[in-house]
Each structure stands twice: as structure tokens, then as C-alpha cells.
Amino acid sequence: MTISKADILGYSMSSIIAQELTLMDSDRVDSLVLMHQTAMAKERFLQVQRLSKPLPIVPMKRE
């Protein structure tokens, strides 16, 4: 089975993995949702925002 495009959600530590996946192969990422990201993930977030193909990025706020 091959997945051509996917919506990616990263929660806490997995937000780093989600962003790495997006940076490695942004053509296969349809949207990226980051929840409760760590400080390290925020650095990657800036790199993801610089991708040539804009992605709908939805940062979630803590309640």
C-alpha cells in the first residue's frame, strides 16, 4: 500500500518527527498540525514555514 499524500499531526515530542517528515518530503504532506510542541520543535517550525510550497499549518493553543 502506498500513501501518496497525508495530513500529519504531531503532538508534543512527535511534533519534531512530524516536522522532520515534512522537511524531508513536503510534496507528500497535505497539511501539518502541531500540538503542544517542544522548544526544539519550534526551531524546526521556522524551517517548515520556509518551504517553497506553503502548507496549511495550524498551531494549537493550550487551554
N, C-alpha and C positions, 0 to 999 in steps of 0.2 A: 504494500500500500504506500502510495506517495502522496504527501500533502504539499500542494503547490503554494498555498497561502494560508496564513493563520493569524488569528487575533491572539496576542500574547499578554498574559497577566503575570506580573511579578509582585510578590508580597514579601516584605522585609528582605532577608538575605537573597531570596530568589529574584529580587528586582535587579541585582547585579547580573545574574545569569541571563535574565530577560533582555537587558541592555546589551550584553555581550553578543547574544544571539542576533539582535537587531543590527549591531555594528558589523557582524560577520556576513550576514546575508539579508540586507534590508529589502530586497525585492520579494522575499517570501513572507515578510511581515506586513499584514494588512493594517493592524493597529497595535498600539502598545499602551498598557495600563500599568502604572506603578503605584503600589500601595505601601505605606509605612517604610519607605526606603531608608537605607542607612546612609551615613555621611559619605562612605566610599561610593555608593551608588549615585549620589548627586554629582560627583565628578564625571561619571560615565554619562549621566543625563545630559550634560552640556555637549558631549561628543555626539550623542544621538541627535540632538537638536541641530547639529551642523550637517547632517546628512543631506546629500543633494536632492533626495526625494523626501518632501515633507511628509511626516506621519502624523496622524491624529494622536496626540499624546495627552492623556487625561490624568494629571496628578490628583490624588485623593487626599483630602484633609482628615486629620484625626478628629474624632469627636469626644 
